[in-house]
Amino acid sequence: MKNAQAFELKRILDSSSPSIHLNGSSYFAPKDILKLNSEKFMYFAASIVWRVTAADWSNDDIASLSNALPDHFKEQLEQYLLKKAEFPRDIYITVCVDGDVDPVPIMSLPSGDIEENMHISFFIPGIKFNVFFGAEADQELSSNLSRLGINMIYMYRSFRESCEFQQMRGLLGSELSPKGKLAKQLGRS
């Protein structure tokens, strides 16, 4: 029986076969997923990353990313988004699809560490995007994708087992408390 909670990308991956096998894990190259326009995923991830790094944000959660991306990468992304250039060869994207039977509907603002790890990630329900800048950001990933001539891969990942989910769960359970209307609904006011 198919999982009613599964979303379209997960269904498409379920009906595809991964062609990349590294260190005991399997990954899908864009060519493995014929029914999917991977260019749209690349454009979406690039647009989020460019926006969060090109503007000055007043939100403390993403303020550290404002103007943090080196001009080399920012200019490449801008040219790509304006459809004046191909996707940059030295930027890599992983699209992690929640492999859990009951997917976690988590969303997040972009976060990351540009100065040391050259990496930004963000969640939308059922998907986590990781964007790596340059060959030094994740040397194993960049060398393997470069060798294959691709910039993006898809993979399954359990969001419930991820450190991000565990941190969020701990934060919600101990440091945050409902206020206002939600507190009243829960009978905590």
C-alpha positions as CSV (number, residue, x, y, z in Angstrom):
1,M,0.0,0.0,0.0
2,K,1.3,3.4,-0.9
3,N,1.9,5.9,1.9
4,A,-0.7,8.6,1.6
5,Q,1.8,11.0,3.3
6,A,4.3,10.6,0.5
7,F,4.7,13.7,-1.7
8,E,5.5,13.8,-5.4
9,L,9.3,14.0,-5.2
10,K,9.4,11.0,-2.9
11,R,7.1,9.0,-5.1
12,I,9.3,9.8,-8.1
13,L,12.4,8.7,-6.2
14,D,10.7,5.6,-5.1
15,S,10.1,4.6,-8.8
16,S,13.7,5.5,-9.8
17,S,17.0,3.7,-9.4
18,P,20.1,5.4,-8.0
19,S,23.2,5.3,-10.2
20,I,25.7,6.6,-7.6
21,H,27.0,4.3,-4.9
22,L,29.6,5.6,-2.5
23,N,30.7,4.4,0.9
24,G,27.7,2.1,1.3
25,S,25.2,4.8,0.4
26,S,23.2,5.3,-2.8
27,Y,22.4,8.6,-4.5
28,F,20.3,9.7,-7.4
29,A,21.9,11.8,-10.2
30,P,19.4,14.1,-12.0
31,K,19.6,11.7,-15.1
32,D,18.2,8.9,-12.9
33,I,14.9,10.7,-12.4
34,L,13.5,11.2,-15.8
35,K,10.1,12.5,-14.6
36,L,11.7,15.4,-12.8
37,N,13.0,18.8,-14.0
38,S,16.1,19.1,-11.8
39,E,16.8,22.5,-13.2
40,K,13.9,23.9,-11.3
41,F,15.3,22.5,-8.0
42,M,18.7,24.0,-8.8
43,Y,17.1,27.4,-9.6
44,F,15.0,27.3,-6.4
45,A,18.0,26.5,-4.2
46,A,20.2,29.1,-6.0
47,S,17.5,31.8,-5.6
48,I,17.1,31.2,-1.9
49,V,20.8,31.2,-1.3
50,W,21.4,34.3,-3.4
51,R,18.6,36.2,-1.7
52,V,19.7,35.3,1.8
53,T,23.3,36.3,1.2
54,A,22.8,39.3,-1.1
55,A,20.5,41.3,1.2
56,D,20.8,42.8,4.6
57,W,18.3,41.0,6.9
58,S,17.1,42.3,10.2
59,N,16.2,38.8,11.3
60,D,18.9,37.7,13.8
61,D,18.6,34.0,12.6
62,I,19.9,34.8,9.1
63,A,21.7,38.1,9.7
64,S,25.1,36.3,9.8
65,L,24.5,35.2,6.1
66,S,24.0,38.8,4.9
67,N,26.8,39.7,2.5
68,A,28.8,36.7,3.7
69,L,29.1,34.9,0.4
70,P,32.3,35.8,-1.4
71,D,31.7,38.0,-4.5
72,H,33.0,35.2,-6.8
73,F,30.1,32.9,-5.8
74,K,27.5,35.7,-5.5
75,E,28.2,37.0,-9.0
76,Q,28.1,33.5,-10.5
77,L,24.7,32.8,-8.8
78,E,23.4,36.2,-10.0
79,Q,24.4,35.5,-13.6
80,Y,22.7,32.1,-13.4
81,L,19.5,33.5,-11.9
82,L,19.4,36.1,-14.7
83,K,19.8,33.3,-17.2
84,K,23.0,34.8,-18.5
85,A,25.2,31.8,-17.5
86,E,25.0,28.1,-16.7
87,F,24.8,26.9,-13.1
88,P,28.3,27.4,-11.5
89,R,30.6,24.4,-11.7
90,D,32.0,25.0,-8.3
91,I,28.7,25.1,-6.4
92,Y,27.1,21.8,-5.3
93,I,23.6,20.9,-4.1
94,T,22.3,17.9,-2.2
95,V,18.5,17.5,-2.1
96,C,17.7,15.3,0.9
97,V,14.3,13.7,0.8
98,D,12.7,12.6,4.1
99,G,12.8,8.8,3.8
100,D,10.6,8.3,6.9
101,V,7.3,6.6,6.5
102,D,5.6,9.5,8.1
103,P,7.5,12.6,6.8
104,V,8.3,15.5,9.1
105,P,6.7,18.7,7.9
106,I,9.7,20.9,9.0
107,M,10.6,24.3,7.5
108,S,13.5,26.5,8.4
109,L,15.2,29.7,7.4
110,P,18.5,29.2,5.6
111,S,21.4,28.7,8.0
112,G,25.0,27.8,7.6
113,D,28.6,28.8,8.0
114,I,30.1,30.6,5.1
115,E,33.3,31.7,6.7
116,E,34.6,28.2,7.7
117,N,32.5,25.5,5.9
118,M,31.1,27.4,2.8
119,H,27.8,25.7,3.4
120,I,24.1,26.9,3.6
121,S,21.1,24.6,4.2
122,F,17.4,25.0,4.6
123,F,14.3,22.8,5.0
124,I,11.0,22.9,3.2
125,P,8.4,20.2,4.1
126,G,9.9,16.8,3.2
127,I,13.1,18.2,1.7
128,K,16.4,19.6,3.0
129,F,18.6,21.5,0.6
130,N,22.4,21.7,1.2
131,V,24.4,24.1,-0.9
132,F,28.2,23.9,-0.8
133,F,30.5,26.5,-2.3
134,G,33.8,25.5,-3.8
135,A,35.8,22.3,-3.8
136,E,36.9,22.8,-0.2
137,A,33.4,22.9,1.3
138,D,32.9,19.2,1.2
139,Q,35.9,17.7,-0.6
140,E,34.5,14.2,-1.0
141,L,31.2,15.5,-2.3
142,S,32.7,18.0,-4.7
143,S,35.3,15.6,-6.1
144,N,32.8,12.9,-6.7
145,L,30.2,15.2,-8.3
146,S,32.9,16.9,-10.3
147,R,34.2,13.5,-11.5
148,L,30.6,12.7,-12.6
149,G,30.1,16.1,-14.3
150,I,27.1,17.0,-12.1
151,N,26.3,19.7,-9.5
152,M,23.4,18.1,-7.7
153,I,22.3,14.8,-6.2
154,Y,19.2,13.5,-4.5
155,M,19.2,11.2,-1.5
156,Y,17.0,9.7,1.1
157,R,17.6,10.8,4.7
158,S,15.7,10.2,7.9
159,F,14.8,13.7,9.2
160,R,13.8,12.2,12.6
161,E,17.3,10.8,13.0
162,S,19.0,14.0,11.9
163,C,20.8,16.2,14.4
164,E,18.8,19.2,13.3
165,F,15.5,17.5,14.2
166,Q,16.9,16.4,17.6
167,Q,18.0,20.0,18.3
168,M,14.7,21.4,17.3
169,R,12.9,18.8,19.4
170,G,15.0,19.7,22.4
171,L,14.4,23.4,21.9
172,L,10.7,23.0,21.6
173,G,10.5,20.7,24.6
174,S,12.6,22.8,27.0
175,E,13.3,26.3,25.9
176,L,10.1,27.5,24.2
177,S,6.7,27.8,25.7
178,P,3.4,28.6,24.0
179,K,2.1,32.1,24.4
180,G,-1.1,34.0,23.6
181,K,-3.8,32.2,21.6
182,L,-1.9,28.9,21.5
183,A,-1.3,28.9,25.2
184,K,-5.1,29.4,25.7
185,Q,-5.9,26.6,23.4
186,L,-3.6,24.3,25.3
187,G,-5.0,25.5,28.6
188,R,-1.7,26.9,29.8
189,S,-2.6,30.5,30.4
